Amino acid sequence: MNTIRIAIDGPSGAGKSTLARSAAGKLGYLYVDTGAIYRTVGYYAHTHRIDPKDEAAVTACLPEVTVELAYGRDGLQCMLLNGEDVTAAIRLPEISLCASAVSAHPGVRGFLLEMQRKLAREHSVIMDGRDIGTEVLPDAEVKIFLTASPEARARRRCLELEQRGMPQPYEKVLQEIEERDWNDIHRPIAPLRQAEDAVLLDTTDLDFQESEAALLSIIRERSGGA
């Protein structure tokens, strides 16, 4: 079976998940939000009072963790942690930095790497994260680095949180985004960076429809009109 692998990387709050999910639906591909996978491990550490920055403690707990992806009829990805649906819980603001911390540990990355690659072997996928094009799927047919200014990302995040009934001050959200950017860029294992053969897509001045049109145009051009 011939499959197409589309890797979308970029910083937190750039709109990767929303755009990738929508594009996957239009193309009939499986959408894989790898950030949600790391958030699930971060959530486990958080709820079990494990310091997410403590590599030894986090790695030691991995045998107790079963992470599964499930997809509803609408194609939306749900995250299961030891059989429990934690899709909503992992989106709490405090889990973002936990996810960033645990994703820096080699043991965690190795634990989750084969799960991600197996999905890409079995399906045509749009997979988004921080290191998909550089580490997870280095041979992906299409690589895109999706970004926007920290200020634009903070505004979008504030709107998202407000819509969920969890409003946060703009200054706090911006600080968390800048902190996560620094952590992701400077971590020693699989840092956030644009792959040499990735197309840069900056959505700072684009609305959702314009961003999606640009994304689909790149995908179709690079995948031979798939």
Secondary structure as a PSIPRED ss2 file (coil, helix, strand):
# PSIPRED VFORMAT (PSIPRED V4.0)

   1 M C   1.000  0.000  0.000
   2 N C   1.000  0.000  0.000
   3 T C   1.000  0.000  0.000
   4 I C   1.000  0.000  0.000
   5 R E   0.000  0.000  1.000
   6 I E   0.000  0.000  1.000
   7 A E   0.000  0.000  1.000
   8 I E   0.000  0.000  1.000
   9 D E   0.000  0.000  1.000
  10 G C   1.000  0.000  0.000
  11 P C   1.000  0.000  0.000
  12 S C   1.000  0.000  0.000
  13 G C   1.000  0.000  0.000
  14 A C   1.000  0.000  0.000
  15 G C   1.000  0.000  0.000
  16 K H   0.000  1.000  0.000
  17 S H   0.000  1.000  0.000
  18 T H   0.000  1.000  0.000
  19 L H   0.000  1.000  0.000
  20 A H   0.000  1.000  0.000
  21 R H   0.000  1.000  0.000
  22 S H   0.000  1.000  0.000
  23 A H   0.000  1.000  0.000
  24 A H   0.000  1.000  0.000
  25 G H   0.000  1.000  0.000
  26 K H   0.000  1.000  0.000
  27 L H   0.000  1.000  0.000
  28 G C   1.000  0.000  0.000
  29 Y C   1.000  0.000  0.000
  30 L E   0.000  0.000  1.000
  31 Y E   0.000  0.000  1.000
  32 V E   0.000  0.000  1.000
  33 D E   0.000  0.000  1.000
  34 T H   0.000  1.000  0.000
  35 G H   0.000  1.000  0.000
  36 A H   0.000  1.000  0.000
  37 I H   0.000  1.000  0.000
  38 Y H   0.000  1.000  0.000
  39 R H   0.000  1.000  0.000
  40 T H   0.000  1.000  0.000
  41 V H   0.000  1.000  0.000
  42 G H   0.000  1.000  0.000
  43 Y H   0.000  1.000  0.000
  44 Y H   0.000  1.000  0.000
  45 A H   0.000  1.000  0.000
  46 H H   0.000  1.000  0.000
  47 T H   0.000  1.000  0.000
  48 H C   1.000  0.000  0.000
  49 R C   1.000  0.000  0.000
  50 I C   1.000  0.000  0.000
  51 D C   1.000  0.000  0.000
  52 P C   1.000  0.000  0.000
  53 K C   1.000  0.000  0.000
  54 D C   1.000  0.000  0.000
  55 E H   0.000  1.000  0.000
  56 A H   0.000  1.000  0.000
  57 A H   0.000  1.000  0.000
  58 V H   0.000  1.000  0.000
  59 T H   0.000  1.000  0.000
  60 A H   0.000  1.000  0.000
  61 C H   0.000  1.000  0.000
  62 L H   0.000  1.000  0.000
  63 P H   0.000  1.000  0.000
  64 E H   0.000  1.000  0.000
  65 V C   1.000  0.000  0.000
  66 T C   1.000  0.000  0.000
  67 V E   0.000  0.000  1.000
  68 E E   0.000  0.000  1.000
  69 L E   0.000  0.000  1.000
  70 A E   0.000  0.000  1.000
  71 Y E   0.000  0.000  1.000
  72 G C   1.000  0.000  0.000
  73 R C   1.000  0.000  0.000
  74 D C   1.000  0.000  0.000
  75 G C   1.000  0.000  0.000
  76 L C   1.000  0.000  0.000
  77 Q E   0.000  0.000  1.000
  78 C E   0.000  0.000  1.000
  79 M E   0.000  0.000  1.000
  80 L E   0.000  0.000  1.000
  81 L E   0.000  0.000  1.000
  82 N C   1.000  0.000  0.000
  83 G C   1.000  0.000  0.000
  84 E E   0.000  0.000  1.000
  85 D E   0.000  0.000  1.000
  86 V C   1.000  0.000  0.000
  87 T C   1.000  0.000  0.000
  88 A C   1.000  0.000  0.000
  89 A H   0.000  1.000  0.000
  90 I H   0.000  1.000  0.000
  91 R H   0.000  1.000  0.000
  92 L C   1.000  0.000  0.000
  93 P H   0.000  1.000  0.000
  94 E H   0.000  1.000  0.000
  95 I H   0.000  1.000  0.000
  96 S H   0.000  1.000  0.000
  97 L H   0.000  1.000  0.000
  98 C H   0.000  1.000  0.000
  99 A H   0.000  1.000  0.000
 100 S H   0.000  1.000  0.000
 101 A H   0.000  1.000  0.000
 102 V H   0.000  1.000  0.000
 103 S C   1.000  0.000  0.000
 104 A C   1.000  0.000  0.000
 105 H C   1.000  0.000  0.000
 106 P H   0.000  1.000  0.000
 107 G H   0.000  1.000  0.000
 108 V H   0.000  1.000  0.000
 109 R H   0.000  1.000  0.000
 110 G H   0.000  1.000  0.000
 111 F H   0.000  1.000  0.000
 112 L H   0.000  1.000  0.000
 113 L H   0.000  1.000  0.000
 114 E H   0.000  1.000  0.000
 115 M H   0.000  1.000  0.000
 116 Q H   0.000  1.000  0.000
 117 R H   0.000  1.000  0.000
 118 K H   0.000  1.000  0.000
 119 L H   0.000  1.000  0.000
 120 A H   0.000  1.000  0.000
 121 R H   0.000  1.000  0.000
 122 E H   0.000  1.000  0.000
 123 H C   1.000  0.000  0.000
 124 S C   1.000  0.000  0.000
 125 V E   0.000  0.000  1.000
 126 I E   0.000  0.000  1.000
 127 M E   0.000  0.000  1.000
 128 D E   0.000  0.000  1.000
 129 G E   0.000  0.000  1.000
 130 R C   1.000  0.000  0.000
 131 D C   1.000  0.000  0.000
 132 I H   0.000  1.000  0.000
 133 G H   0.000  1.000  0.000
 134 T H   0.000  1.000  0.000
 135 E H   0.000  1.000  0.000
 136 V H   0.000  1.000  0.000
 137 L C   1.000  0.000  0.000
 138 P C   1.000  0.000  0.000
 139 D C   1.000  0.000  0.000
 140 A C   1.000  0.000  0.000
 141 E C   1.000  0.000  0.000
 142 V E   0.000  0.000  1.000
 143 K E   0.000  0.000  1.000
 144 I E   0.000  0.000  1.000
 145 F E   0.000  0.000  1.000
 146 L E   0.000  0.000  1.000
 147 T E   0.000  0.000  1.000
 148 A C   1.000  0.000  0.000
 149 S C   1.000  0.000  0.000
 150 P H   0.000  1.000  0.000
 151 E H   0.000  1.000  0.000
 152 A H   0.000  1.000  0.000
 153 R H   0.000  1.000  0.000
 154 A H   0.000  1.000  0.000
 155 R H   0.000  1.000  0.000
 156 R H   0.000  1.000  0.000
 157 R H   0.000  1.000  0.000
 158 C H   0.000  1.000  0.000
 159 L H   0.000  1.000  0.000
 160 E H   0.000  1.000  0.000
 161 L H   0.000  1.000  0.000
 162 E H   0.000  1.000  0.000
 163 Q H   0.000  1.000  0.000
 164 R C   1.000  0.000  0.000
 165 G C   1.000  0.000  0.000
 166 M C   1.000  0.000  0.000
 167 P C   1.000  0.000  0.000
 168 Q C   1.000  0.000  0.000
 169 P C   1.000  0.000  0.000
 170 Y H   0.000  1.000  0.000
 171 E H   0.000  1.000  0.000
 172 K H   0.000  1.000  0.000
 173 V H   0.000  1.000  0.000
 174 L H   0.000  1.000  0.000
 175 Q H   0.000  1.000  0.000
 176 E H   0.000  1.000  0.000
 177 I H   0.000  1.000  0.000
 178 E H   0.000  1.000  0.000
 179 E H   0.000  1.000  0.000
 180 R H   0.000  1.000  0.000
 181 D H   0.000  1.000  0.000
 182 W H   0.000  1.000  0.000
 183 N H   0.000  1.000  0.000
 184 D H   0.000  1.000  0.000
 185 I H   0.000  1.000  0.000
 186 H H   0.000  1.000  0.000
 187 R C   1.000  0.000  0.000
 188 P C   1.000  0.000  0.000
 189 I C   1.000  0.000  0.000
 190 A C   1.000  0.000  0.000
 191 P C   1.000  0.000  0.000
 192 L C   1.000  0.000  0.000
 193 R C   1.000  0.000  0.000
 194 Q C   1.000  0.000  0.000
 195 A C   1.000  0.000  0.000
 196 E C   1.000  0.000  0.000
 197 D C   1.000  0.000  0.000
 198 A C   1.000  0.000  0.000
 199 V E   0.000  0.000  1.000
 200 L E   0.000  0.000  1.000
 201 L E   0.000  0.000  1.000
 202 D E   0.000  0.000  1.000
 203 T C   1.000  0.000  0.000
 204 T C   1.000  0.000  0.000
 205 D C   1.000  0.000  0.000
 206 L C   1.000  0.000  0.000
 207 D C   1.000  0.000  0.000
 208 F H   0.000  1.000  0.000
 209 Q H   0.000  1.000  0.000
 210 E H   0.000  1.000  0.000
 211 S H   0.000  1.000  0.000
 212 E H   0.000  1.000  0.000
 213 A H   0.000  1.000  0.000
 214 A H   0.000  1.000  0.000
 215 L H   0.000  1.000  0.000
 216 L H   0.000  1.000  0.000
 217 S H   0.000  1.000  0.000
 218 I H   0.000  1.000  0.000
 219 I H   0.000  1.000  0.000
 220 R H   0.000  1.000  0.000
 221 E H   0.000  1.000  0.000
 222 R H   0.000  1.000  0.000
 223 S C   1.000  0.000  0.000
 224 G C   1.000  0.000  0.000
 225 G C   1.000  0.000  0.000
 226 A C   1.000  0.000  0.000
